[in-house]
Amino acid sequence: MDILAALRRGETVDNDALVRLVHAQAKRSGGDKRAFAKRRLLPFYQRVKREEPERWASWRVTPDLEEQLLRVLRMKPRRSASGVATITVITKPWPCGSDCRYCPNDVRMPKSYLHDEPACARAEQNCFDPYLQVSTRLTALSQMGHATDKIELIVLGGTWSDYPREYQIWFVTELFRALNDDAVSGIAANPMLAEPGQDKGAVLASSEDVPEGVRRRRALYRSLGIPSDEESLAAFARDTQRAVDAGELRYNQAVSDLYGASAAWTAAGSRQHATLEELEHQQRINETARHRVVGLVIETRPDTITAESLTLIRRLGCTKVQMGIQSTDQRTLDASERRISVARIAEAFDLLRAFGFKIHAHAMVNLLGATPEADKRDYARLVSDPAFQPDEIKLYPCALIEGARLCRDFEAGAWRPYTEDELLDVLVADTLATPAFCRISRMIRDFSSDDIKAGSKKPNLRQLVEARLTQAERDGGPRVREIRFREVGTRAIDRESLQLEELGYMTANTQERFLQWVDPDGRIAGFLRLSLPDASYMAERADELPVRMGEAMIREVHVYGMATAVGEEGHAAQHLGLGRMLIERACELARAAGYGRINVISAVGTRAYYRRLGFADCGLYQQKEL
């Protein structure tokens, strides 16, 4: 009531003001101030609105006042400031087709991940079941105040194509099923509402406010004997992990032995299969579901990228592929035992672009044998050489984790972590080298500082980099062009101030056109990636590509602004028709360049949108005659 009263008076209720109101209420009630923590306020409001209509009516909350209240109480607003809500899920532990020296070897996780990373911890607590992972995250996002009608699914876990085909199909089918089932637990099942000191797991386990599908799955895993509590999980893997850390076992053998010998995991695995027909049924439902998939991302290695693997990935509904590049320097790759050539990496880029995928590359600095200056040159090549030029990048420093084979190099003095100044200097230079069509999605892994044996432990590394960049710009230095630094975020947009800019660049097998809406300060409100394939490349690969000569490709359309529900009016960039105008301009450019048709690599949940714009379903894409 105090928050509502302040808003009615026209006061600004920021985080500091909210803390003061909370502390004052706790003092008046004589209770623990943790009982009034921000994470508990919005679920409380939602519960009263749903379960106590008379009490809620007495608060006299108008639509405008509720909108203000939600802005105050929404947890981590940045999570949906790019226009969609993201849900990250993790595949189960599985042998990896590679064994890089720097890679962590946590046998409780798929290769390169650690069990105490946030998404990994959620996955393990949900027995790596994709349905349960989506349900958990969907519930949390809903109760944090985020719109969840537009969802980007990010599937991480080492190398996607290393998993059996039937597991891949099953995993994605269950992602769609959870969204189609609206598998959101009620307010009473929210662990954030546990009293101070109360076991959060007990709240969830004892609640009746859980969807039946979720309840059945949890019961199944309990009946099979798969643990989800930390003590049992640690005990299950403890001896095997010690052997891996001591160098007595390699990760692949350890995982095969540990899970292959488990009757519980074997029984669970026997149920993890589905057909493409089952998947396509769930996809059709999702086209009009409450929670629509507007992006599906999978993670793999460049050496697994083939026309055959990409055809399946596209049938799954994937629109973006993450792949670990790490370096484009062959000596650096060889020193880390990546077992791949730079030429093979370039081939993967070509195929991904020809299929229309957005390309999200992982780049790592401070690898074995690298130097700060060499890292700068390497990154500059990645973002400027026509053989590469990814659309998005995870740029992060190598961190030494116990059990990685790089530990031996560290102990022998063959590898050392960069100093903080060296690292910031490299990351600042790399950010400045990033072109306007590329987005740096993150600069640090979610490793806890306790897990990092050597290397940067700063969780705010990106903030440190951006602080230097901002100061340099104020001092007359170069402006940052990369997308994330320029996103409008949650700010309102003045349509009249926006200008459509067109940036062209060449890759090894396409002409690319990057169209962007920018304001007078260079902030980006939306963009489109148009790909004009090279005729000779298309002719050479005609037998294996799903696209034909004379077809242009829209690889991505993205409009920024806080995600709001489909059909709702809003003041963000998403509600100004910017996407439609981008698509119309892309069609004009493709037609002028001599292309007779244009494809779009649409997500399942955006198919209806493109149909309204004149696109028809056509194989793996949607297509429009020009």
C-alpha positions as CSV (number, residue, x, y, z in Angstrom):
1,M,0.0,0.0,0.0
2,D,2.9,2.4,0.7
3,I,4.3,1.8,-2.8
4,L,0.9,2.4,-4.4
5,A,0.4,5.6,-2.3
6,A,3.8,6.9,-3.4
7,L,3.0,6.2,-7.0
8,R,-0.4,7.9,-6.7
9,R,1.4,11.0,-5.3
10,G,3.5,11.0,-8.5
11,E,6.8,10.1,-6.7
12,T,9.6,8.2,-8.4
13,V,10.0,4.8,-6.8
14,D,13.4,3.6,-7.8
15,N,15.4,0.8,-6.1
16,D,16.6,3.2,-3.3
17,A,13.1,4.5,-2.6
18,L,11.8,0.9,-2.6
19,V,14.4,-0.2,0.0
20,R,13.4,2.7,2.3
21,L,9.7,1.8,2.0
22,V,10.5,-1.9,2.8
23,H,12.7,-1.1,5.8
24,A,10.1,1.2,7.2
25,Q,7.4,-1.5,6.9
26,A,9.6,-4.1,8.5
27,K,10.3,-1.7,11.4
28,R,6.6,-1.0,11.9
29,S,5.7,-4.7,11.8
30,G,8.7,-5.7,13.9
31,G,9.4,-8.5,11.4
32,D,12.4,-9.7,9.4
33,K,13.0,-7.2,6.6
34,R,13.8,-10.2,4.3
35,A,10.1,-11.0,4.5
36,F,9.5,-7.8,2.4
37,A,12.4,-8.4,-0.1
38,K,11.7,-7.2,-3.6
39,R,11.7,-10.8,-5.0
40,R,8.7,-11.5,-2.7
41,L,6.6,-8.4,-3.4
42,L,5.5,-9.1,-7.0
43,P,4.5,-12.7,-6.3
44,F,2.5,-11.4,-3.3
45,Y,0.7,-8.9,-5.4
46,Q,0.0,-11.5,-8.1
47,R,-1.4,-13.9,-5.4
48,V,-3.7,-11.3,-3.9
49,K,-5.0,-10.3,-7.3
50,R,-5.7,-13.9,-8.3
51,E,-6.9,-15.3,-4.9
52,E,-8.3,-12.3,-2.9
53,P,-10.3,-10.2,-5.4
54,E,-12.0,-8.2,-2.7
55,R,-8.8,-7.3,-1.0
56,W,-7.3,-6.4,-4.4
57,A,-10.3,-4.3,-5.4
58,S,-9.9,-2.3,-2.1
59,W,-6.5,-1.2,-3.3
60,R,-8.1,0.6,-6.3
61,V,-5.4,-0.3,-8.8
62,T,-6.1,1.2,-12.2
63,P,-4.4,-0.2,-15.4
64,D,-2.0,2.8,-15.5
65,L,-1.1,2.4,-11.8
66,E,-0.6,-1.3,-12.2
67,E,1.8,-0.6,-15.1
68,Q,3.8,1.7,-12.9
69,L,3.8,-0.8,-10.1
70,L,5.0,-3.6,-12.3
71,R,7.9,-1.4,-13.5
72,V,8.9,-0.9,-9.9
73,L,8.6,-4.6,-8.8
74,R,9.8,-6.3,-12.0
75,M,13.0,-8.3,-11.2
76,K,16.0,-7.9,-13.6
77,P,14.1,-5.9,-16.3
78,R,17.1,-6.3,-18.7
79,R,16.1,-9.9,-19.2
80,S,13.2,-8.9,-21.5
81,A,14.5,-5.5,-22.6
82,S,15.6,-6.9,-26.0
83,G,12.0,-7.7,-26.8
84,V,11.8,-11.4,-25.9
85,A,12.2,-13.4,-22.7
86,T,15.0,-16.0,-22.9
87,I,14.9,-19.5,-21.4
88,T,18.2,-21.4,-21.2
89,V,18.1,-25.2,-20.9
90,I,20.9,-27.7,-20.6
91,T,21.2,-31.1,-22.2
92,K,22.3,-34.1,-20.1
93,P,25.9,-35.2,-19.5
94,W,27.2,-36.9,-22.6
95,P,30.6,-37.8,-24.2
96,C,32.1,-35.0,-26.3
97,G,33.7,-35.4,-29.7
98,S,36.5,-33.1,-28.6
99,D,38.8,-32.7,-25.6
100,C,40.3,-29.2,-25.4
101,R,43.0,-28.5,-22.9
102,Y,41.1,-25.5,-21.3
103,C,37.8,-27.2,-21.1
104,P,36.3,-28.0,-17.6
105,N,35.5,-31.6,-16.9
106,D,32.6,-31.7,-14.5
107,V,31.1,-35.1,-14.9
108,R,27.8,-33.9,-13.5
109,M,27.4,-31.7,-16.5
110,P,27.8,-31.8,-20.3
111,K,31.4,-30.9,-21.4
112,S,32.6,-27.4,-20.5
113,Y,29.9,-26.6,-18.0
114,L,29.9,-26.6,-14.2
115,H,27.2,-27.8,-11.9
116,D,26.9,-24.6,-9.9
117,E,26.4,-22.3,-12.9
118,P,22.8,-21.0,-12.6
119,A,21.3,-22.7,-15.6
120,C,23.2,-25.9,-14.9
121,A,22.0,-26.0,-11.3
122,R,18.4,-25.6,-12.5
123,A,18.9,-28.4,-15.1
124,E,20.3,-30.8,-12.5
125,Q,17.6,-30.1,-10.1
126,N,15.1,-30.9,-12.9
127,C,17.0,-34.2,-13.9
128,F,17.9,-32.5,-17.2
129,D,14.4,-32.9,-18.3
130,P,13.6,-30.2,-20.9
131,Y,9.9,-29.9,-20.0
132,L,10.7,-29.4,-16.3
133,Q,13.5,-26.9,-17.1
134,V,11.1,-24.8,-19.2
135,S,8.4,-25.0,-16.5
136,T,10.8,-23.8,-13.8
137,R,12.1,-20.9,-15.8
138,L,8.7,-19.9,-17.2
139,T,7.3,-19.8,-13.7
140,A,10.2,-17.7,-12.5
141,L,9.9,-15.2,-15.4
142,S,6.2,-14.9,-14.9
143,Q,6.5,-14.3,-11.2
144,M,9.3,-11.7,-11.8
145,G,6.9,-9.7,-13.9
146,H,8.1,-10.4,-17.4
147,A,5.9,-11.0,-20.4
148,T,6.4,-14.6,-21.5
149,D,4.4,-14.7,-24.8
150,K,7.6,-14.4,-26.9
151,I,10.2,-16.9,-25.9
152,E,13.8,-17.4,-27.1
153,L,14.9,-21.0,-26.2
154,I,18.7,-21.4,-25.8
155,V,19.8,-25.0,-25.7
156,L,23.3,-25.4,-24.3
157,G,25.4,-28.4,-23.4
158,G,28.6,-29.0,-25.3
159,T,28.0,-30.3,-28.8
160,W,24.4,-30.8,-29.9
161,S,25.2,-33.1,-32.8
162,D,27.1,-35.5,-30.6
163,Y,23.8,-36.5,-29.0
164,P,21.7,-39.3,-30.7
165,R,19.2,-38.0,-33.3
166,E,16.2,-39.4,-31.4
167,Y,17.4,-37.6,-28.2
168,Q,17.7,-34.3,-30.2
169,I,14.1,-34.6,-31.5
170,W,12.7,-35.6,-28.1
171,F,14.5,-32.8,-26.3
172,V,13.1,-30.1,-28.6
173,T,9.6,-31.7,-28.7
174,E,9.4,-31.4,-24.9
175,L,10.5,-27.8,-25.0
176,F,7.6,-27.0,-27.2
177,R,5.2,-29.2,-25.2
178,A,6.0,-27.4,-21.9
179,L,5.3,-24.0,-23.5
180,N,2.1,-25.3,-25.2
181,D,0.9,-26.8,-21.9
182,D,1.4,-23.4,-20.2
183,A,3.4,-25.3,-17.5
184,V,3.6,-22.4,-15.1
185,S,3.3,-23.2,-11.4
186,G,1.1,-21.0,-9.2
187,I,2.1,-18.4,-6.7
188,A,1.9,-20.9,-3.8
189,A,4.6,-23.0,-5.5
190,N,7.1,-20.1,-5.7
191,P,10.2,-21.0,-3.7
192,M,10.9,-17.2,-3.4
193,L,7.9,-17.0,-1.0
194,A,9.6,-19.3,1.5
195,E,9.9,-17.7,4.9
196,P,13.4,-16.6,5.9
197,G,15.3,-19.8,6.8
198,Q,12.7,-22.1,5.3
199,D,13.8,-24.8,2.8
200,K,12.9,-23.6,-0.7
201,G,12.8,-27.1,-2.0
202,A,10.2,-28.0,0.7
203,V,7.9,-25.2,-0.5
204,L,8.0,-26.6,-4.1
205,A,7.6,-30.2,-3.1
206,S,4.7,-29.6,-0.7
207,S,2.8,-27.3,-2.9
208,E,-0.4,-28.3,-4.6
209,D,-0.1,-25.4,-7.0
210,V,1.9,-27.3,-9.6
211,P,0.7,-28.3,-13.1
212,E,-0.2,-32.0,-13.5
213,G,2.4,-32.6,-16.2
214,V,5.1,-31.3,-14.0
215,R,3.9,-33.4,-11.0
216,R,3.9,-36.6,-13.1
217,R,7.4,-36.0,-14.4
218,R,8.8,-35.3,-11.0
219,A,7.2,-38.5,-9.7
220,L,8.6,-40.5,-12.6
221,Y,12.2,-39.4,-11.9
222,R,11.7,-40.1,-8.1
223,S,10.4,-43.6,-8.9
224,L,13.5,-44.2,-11.2
225,G,15.8,-43.2,-8.3
226,I,17.4,-40.1,-10.0
227,P,18.4,-37.7,-7.3
228,S,17.8,-33.9,-7.5
229,D,19.1,-32.8,-4.1
230,E,22.7,-31.5,-3.8
231,E,23.9,-34.1,-1.2
232,S,22.9,-37.1,-3.3
233,L,24.1,-35.5,-6.6
234,A,27.5,-34.8,-5.1
235,A,27.8,-38.3,-3.7
236,F,26.8,-39.9,-7.0
237,A,29.7,-38.2,-8.9
238,R,32.3,-37.7,-6.1
239,D,34.6,-40.7,-6.8
240,T,34.5,-40.4,-10.5
241,Q,35.2,-36.6,-10.4
242,R,38.2,-37.2,-8.2
243,A,39.6,-39.6,-10.8
244,V,39.1,-37.1,-13.6
245,D,40.7,-34.3,-11.6
246,A,43.7,-36.5,-10.8
247,G,44.1,-37.3,-14.5
248,E,43.3,-40.9,-14.0
249,L,40.2,-40.8,-16.2
250,R,39.3,-38.7,-19.3
251,Y,35.9,-37.0,-19.2
252,N,34.3,-39.1,-22.0
253,Q,35.2,-42.4,-20.4
254,A,34.1,-41.2,-16.9
255,V,30.7,-40.0,-18.2
256,S,30.1,-43.3,-20.1
257,D,31.0,-45.3,-17.1
258,L,29.1,-43.2,-14.5
259,Y,25.8,-42.9,-16.4
260,G,26.0,-46.1,-18.3
261,A,26.3,-48.2,-15.1
262,S,23.3,-46.4,-13.6
263,A,20.0,-48.3,-13.9
264,A,18.1,-45.1,-13.1
265,W,19.8,-43.0,-15.9
266,T,19.5,-45.9,-18.3
267,A,15.8,-46.2,-17.6
268,A,15.3,-42.5,-18.1
269,G,17.3,-42.6,-21.3
270,S,15.1,-45.3,-22.8
271,R,12.2,-42.9,-22.6
272,Q,14.0,-40.0,-24.3
273,H,13.0,-40.4,-27.9
274,A,10.3,-38.9,-30.2
275,T,9.5,-38.7,-33.9
276,L,9.6,-35.8,-36.2
277,E,5.8,-36.1,-36.6
278,E,5.4,-35.6,-32.8
279,L,7.7,-32.6,-33.0
280,E,5.8,-31.0,-35.9
281,H,2.5,-31.5,-34.1
282,Q,3.8,-29.6,-31.1
283,Q,5.2,-26.9,-33.4
284,R,1.8,-26.4,-35.1
285,I,0.2,-25.9,-31.7
286,N,2.9,-23.4,-30.7
287,E,2.1,-21.2,-33.7
288,T,-0.9,-19.8,-31.7
289,A,0.1,-20.8,-28.2
290,R,0.2,-18.4,-25.2
291,H,4.0,-18.8,-25.1
292,R,5.4,-18.8,-28.6
293,V,8.9,-19.7,-29.6
294,V,10.3,-16.7,-31.5
295,G,13.9,-18.0,-31.5
296,L,15.5,-21.4,-30.9
297,V,19.3,-21.6,-30.4
298,I,21.5,-24.7,-30.3
299,E,25.2,-25.0,-29.4
300,T,27.6,-27.1,-31.4
301,R,31.2,-27.3,-32.8
302,P,32.1,-26.1,-36.3
303,D,33.4,-29.6,-37.2
304,T,29.9,-31.0,-36.8
305,I,28.4,-28.5,-39.2
306,T,27.3,-30.3,-42.4
307,A,24.4,-29.9,-44.7
308,E,22.8,-33.0,-43.2
309,S,23.2,-31.9,-39.6
310,L,21.8,-28.4,-40.4
311,T,18.8,-29.8,-42.2
312,L,17.8,-31.6,-39.0
313,I,18.6,-28.6,-36.9
314,R,16.4,-26.5,-39.1
315,R,13.5,-29.0,-38.9
316,L,13.7,-28.7,-35.2
317,G,12.8,-25.1,-35.6
318,C,16.3,-23.7,-34.9
319,T,17.0,-20.1,-36.0
320,K,20.5,-19.5,-34.5
321,V,23.6,-21.6,-34.0
322,Q,26.2,-21.1,-31.4
323,M,29.6,-22.6,-32.1
324,G,32.9,-22.5,-30.3
325,I,35.5,-20.9,-32.6
326,Q,37.8,-19.7,-29.8
327,S,40.5,-18.6,-32.2
328,T,41.1,-18.3,-36.0
329,D,44.9,-18.7,-35.4
330,Q,45.9,-22.3,-36.3
331,R,48.8,-22.4,-33.9
332,T,46.6,-21.3,-31.0
333,L,44.0,-23.9,-31.9
334,D,46.6,-26.6,-32.1
335,A,48.1,-25.6,-28.7
336,S,44.7,-26.1,-27.2
337,E,44.2,-29.4,-29.0
338,R,41.0,-28.1,-30.8
339,R,41.5,-30.7,-33.5
340,I,40.1,-28.5,-36.2
341,S,41.5,-26.5,-39.1
342,V,40.8,-22.8,-39.7
343,A,39.6,-23.9,-43.2
344,R,37.0,-26.2,-41.6
345,I,35.8,-23.3,-39.4
346,A,35.4,-21.1,-42.5
347,E,33.4,-23.9,-44.2
348,A,31.0,-24.0,-41.3
349,F,30.4,-20.3,-41.6
350,D,29.6,-20.7,-45.3
351,L,27.1,-23.4,-44.7
352,L,25.4,-21.7,-41.8
353,R,25.0,-18.5,-43.9
354,A,23.7,-20.5,-46.9
355,F,21.1,-22.1,-44.6
356,G,20.1,-18.7,-43.3
357,F,21.1,-19.2,-39.7
358,K,22.2,-16.4,-37.4
359,I,25.8,-17.2,-36.4
360,H,26.8,-16.8,-32.7
361,A,30.5,-17.5,-32.3
362,H,32.4,-18.1,-29.1
363,A,35.8,-16.3,-29.0
364,M,38.3,-16.8,-26.1
365,V,41.3,-14.7,-25.2
366,N,44.3,-15.7,-23.1
367,L,44.5,-19.3,-24.5
368,L,47.6,-21.3,-24.3
369,G,50.3,-19.7,-26.4
370,A,48.4,-16.4,-27.0
371,T,49.5,-12.9,-26.1
372,P,47.5,-9.7,-25.7
373,E,48.6,-8.3,-29.1
374,A,48.0,-11.6,-30.8
375,D,44.6,-11.8,-29.3
376,K,43.7,-8.4,-30.7
377,R,44.8,-9.4,-34.2
378,D,43.0,-12.7,-34.0
379,Y,39.7,-11.1,-33.0
380,A,40.1,-8.4,-35.7
381,R,40.3,-11.2,-38.2
382,L,37.3,-13.0,-36.8
383,V,35.0,-9.9,-37.2
384,S,36.5,-8.5,-40.5
385,D,37.7,-11.5,-42.6
386,P,35.0,-12.4,-45.2
387,A,35.5,-16.1,-44.2
388,F,34.0,-15.4,-40.8
389,Q,32.2,-12.2,-39.7
390,P,29.7,-13.7,-37.1
391,D,26.5,-11.9,-36.2
392,E,26.9,-12.4,-32.5
393,I,29.9,-13.2,-30.3
394,K,30.5,-14.5,-26.8
395,L,33.9,-12.9,-26.0
396,Y,35.4,-14.1,-22.7
397,P,38.8,-14.8,-21.1
398,C,40.1,-18.3,-20.5
399,A,39.6,-19.3,-16.9
400,L,41.4,-22.1,-15.3
401,I,39.1,-24.7,-13.7
402,E,40.2,-27.6,-11.5
403,G,40.3,-30.8,-13.6
404,A,41.0,-29.1,-16.9
405,R,44.2,-30.3,-18.6
406,L,45.4,-26.7,-18.8
407,C,46.1,-27.0,-15.0
408,R,49.3,-28.9,-15.9
409,D,50.4,-26.1,-18.2
410,F,49.7,-23.6,-15.5
411,E,51.7,-25.5,-12.9
412,A,54.6,-25.9,-15.3
413,G,54.6,-22.2,-16.0
414,A,53.6,-22.6,-19.7
415,W,50.4,-20.6,-19.3
416,R,49.5,-17.6,-17.1
417,P,46.4,-15.6,-16.8
418,Y,46.5,-12.0,-18.1
419,T,46.7,-9.3,-15.5
420,E,43.5,-7.2,-15.1
421,D,44.9,-4.3,-17.1
422,E,46.1,-6.6,-19.9
423,L,42.7,-8.3,-20.0
424,L,40.7,-5.0,-20.0
425,D,43.0,-3.6,-22.7
426,V,42.3,-6.6,-25.0
427,L,38.6,-6.6,-24.4
428,V,38.3,-2.8,-24.9
429,A,40.3,-3.1,-28.2
430,D,38.1,-6.1,-29.3
431,T,34.9,-4.2,-28.5
432,L,36.1,-1.2,-30.6
433,A,37.0,-3.5,-33.5
434,T,33.5,-5.0,-33.5
435,P,31.4,-3.8,-36.5
436,A,27.9,-2.3,-36.3
437,F,26.3,-5.5,-37.5
438,C,27.7,-7.7,-34.7
439,R,26.5,-8.1,-31.0
440,I,28.8,-9.1,-28.2
441,S,26.3,-11.0,-26.0
442,R,28.6,-11.5,-23.0
443,M,32.1,-11.2,-21.7
444,I,32.2,-13.6,-18.8
445,R,31.2,-17.2,-18.1
446,D,28.9,-17.9,-15.1
447,F,31.6,-19.7,-13.2
448,S,31.7,-18.9,-9.5
449,S,34.9,-17.4,-8.2
450,D,35.4,-20.5,-6.0
451,D,35.6,-22.6,-9.2
452,I,38.2,-20.4,-10.9
453,K,41.7,-21.6,-10.0
454,A,43.4,-18.8,-12.0
455,G,42.0,-16.0,-14.3
456,S,39.6,-13.2,-13.9
457,K,37.0,-13.6,-11.2
458,K,35.3,-10.3,-11.8
459,P,31.5,-11.0,-12.5
460,N,31.2,-7.3,-13.5
461,L,34.0,-7.6,-16.2
462,R,31.7,-6.2,-18.9
463,Q,30.9,-3.1,-16.8
464,L,34.6,-2.4,-16.3
465,V,35.1,-2.6,-20.0
466,E,32.1,-0.4,-20.8
467,A,33.2,2.1,-18.2
468,R,36.6,2.5,-20.0
469,L,34.8,2.7,-23.4
470,T,32.4,5.4,-22.2
471,Q,35.2,7.5,-20.7
472,A,37.3,7.1,-23.8
473,E,34.3,8.3,-25.9
474,R,33.8,11.3,-23.7
475,D,37.5,12.1,-24.1
476,G,37.1,12.2,-27.9
477,G,37.9,8.6,-28.6
478,P,36.2,6.3,-31.1
479,R,32.5,5.4,-30.6
480,V,31.5,1.8,-29.9
481,R,29.5,0.3,-32.8
482,E,28.6,-3.2,-31.5
483,I,24.9,-3.8,-31.1
484,R,24.5,-4.5,-27.4
485,F,26.3,-1.3,-26.3
486,R,23.8,0.6,-28.5
487,E,20.5,-1.1,-27.7
488,V,17.6,1.1,-26.7
489,G,16.7,-1.3,-23.9
490,T,13.6,-0.3,-21.9
491,R,13.5,3.4,-23.0
492,A,10.6,4.8,-25.0
493,I,11.1,5.5,-28.7
494,D,10.3,8.6,-30.7
495,R,9.4,7.2,-34.1
496,E,10.0,10.5,-35.8
497,S,13.6,10.6,-34.6
498,L,14.6,7.3,-36.0
499,Q,16.5,6.9,-39.2
500,L,16.9,3.8,-41.3
501,E,20.6,3.1,-42.1
502,E,21.9,0.4,-44.5
503,L,25.3,-1.2,-44.1
504,G,26.6,-3.6,-46.7
505,Y,29.5,-6.0,-46.4
506,M,30.9,-9.0,-48.2
507,T,31.4,-12.6,-46.9
508,A,33.0,-15.5,-48.7
509,N,29.6,-16.7,-50.2
510,T,27.1,-13.8,-49.7
511,Q,26.5,-10.1,-50.0
512,E,25.1,-9.0,-46.6
513,R,22.8,-6.0,-46.0
514,F,22.4,-4.9,-42.4
515,L,19.5,-2.6,-42.0
516,Q,19.1,-0.7,-38.7
517,W,16.8,1.8,-37.1
518,V,18.9,4.3,-35.1
519,D,18.1,7.4,-33.1
520,P,20.2,10.6,-33.2
521,D,22.5,9.2,-30.6
522,G,23.2,6.1,-32.6
523,R,21.1,3.9,-30.3
524,I,19.6,0.9,-32.2
525,A,15.9,0.3,-32.1
526,G,15.7,-2.6,-34.5
527,F,17.6,-4.3,-37.3
528,L,17.3,-6.9,-40.1
529,R,19.9,-9.1,-41.7
530,L,19.5,-9.7,-45.4
531,S,21.7,-12.2,-47.2
532,L,22.2,-12.3,-51.0
533,P,23.8,-15.6,-51.8
534,D,26.7,-15.9,-54.3
535,A,25.4,-17.7,-57.5
536,S,28.6,-19.8,-58.0
537,Y,28.5,-21.1,-54.4
538,M,24.8,-22.0,-54.7
539,A,25.4,-23.8,-58.0
540,E,28.4,-25.7,-56.5
541,R,26.3,-26.9,-53.5
542,A,22.9,-27.2,-55.2
543,D,22.4,-30.9,-54.4
544,E,22.8,-30.4,-50.6
545,L,21.3,-26.9,-49.9
546,P,17.6,-26.4,-49.2
547,V,17.5,-23.1,-51.0
548,R,17.7,-22.4,-54.7
549,M,19.3,-20.0,-57.1
550,G,17.6,-16.6,-57.3
551,E,16.4,-16.7,-53.6
552,A,17.5,-14.1,-51.1
553,M,17.4,-14.8,-47.4
554,I,16.3,-12.8,-44.4
555,R,18.4,-14.2,-41.6
556,E,17.1,-12.2,-38.7
557,V,14.6,-9.4,-37.8
558,H,14.8,-8.0,-34.3
559,V,13.1,-5.0,-32.8
560,Y,14.0,-3.9,-29.3
561,G,11.9,-2.7,-26.3
562,M,10.5,-4.3,-23.2
563,A,8.6,-7.5,-24.1
564,T,4.9,-7.1,-23.9
565,A,2.1,-9.6,-24.6
566,V,1.1,-10.3,-28.2
567,G,-1.7,-8.0,-29.2
568,E,-1.1,-5.5,-26.5
569,E,-0.4,-1.8,-27.3
570,G,2.9,-0.4,-26.0
571,H,5.3,2.5,-26.3
572,A,8.4,0.4,-27.1
573,A,10.0,0.1,-30.5
574,Q,8.2,-3.2,-31.0
575,H,4.9,-1.4,-31.5
576,L,5.8,1.1,-34.1
577,G,5.7,-1.1,-37.2
578,L,9.5,-1.0,-37.5
579,G,9.8,-4.7,-38.3
580,R,7.3,-4.6,-41.1
581,M,9.1,-1.6,-42.7
582,L,12.5,-3.4,-42.4
583,I,11.0,-6.4,-44.2
584,E,9.5,-4.2,-46.9
585,R,12.9,-2.6,-47.5
586,A,14.7,-5.9,-47.6
587,C,12.3,-7.1,-50.3
588,E,13.0,-3.9,-52.3
589,L,16.8,-4.5,-52.0
590,A,16.5,-8.2,-53.0
591,R,14.3,-7.3,-56.0
592,A,16.7,-4.6,-57.2
593,A,19.6,-7.0,-56.9
594,G,17.9,-9.4,-59.3
595,Y,16.4,-12.0,-56.9
596,G,13.0,-13.4,-57.7
597,R,12.1,-14.8,-54.3
598,I,13.0,-14.1,-50.7
599,N,13.1,-16.6,-47.9
600,V,12.9,-15.9,-44.1
601,I,14.3,-18.3,-41.5
602,S,11.3,-17.8,-39.3
603,A,10.8,-19.3,-35.9
604,V,7.7,-21.5,-35.2
605,G,6.0,-18.7,-33.2
606,T,6.6,-16.1,-35.9
607,R,5.1,-18.0,-38.8
608,A,1.7,-16.4,-38.5
609,Y,3.3,-12.9,-38.5
610,Y,5.1,-13.6,-41.8
611,R,2.0,-15.1,-43.4
612,R,0.3,-11.8,-42.7
613,L,3.1,-10.1,-44.6
614,G,2.6,-12.3,-47.7
615,F,5.1,-15.1,-47.0
616,A,4.0,-18.7,-47.6
617,D,5.3,-21.9,-46.0
618,C,7.9,-23.4,-48.2
619,G,10.0,-26.3,-47.0
620,L,12.3,-25.3,-44.2
621,Y,11.5,-21.6,-44.6
622,Q,8.7,-19.2,-45.5
623,Q,9.0,-17.5,-48.9
624,K,7.6,-14.6,-50.8
625,E,7.6,-14.0,-54.6
626,L,9.3,-10.7,-55.5
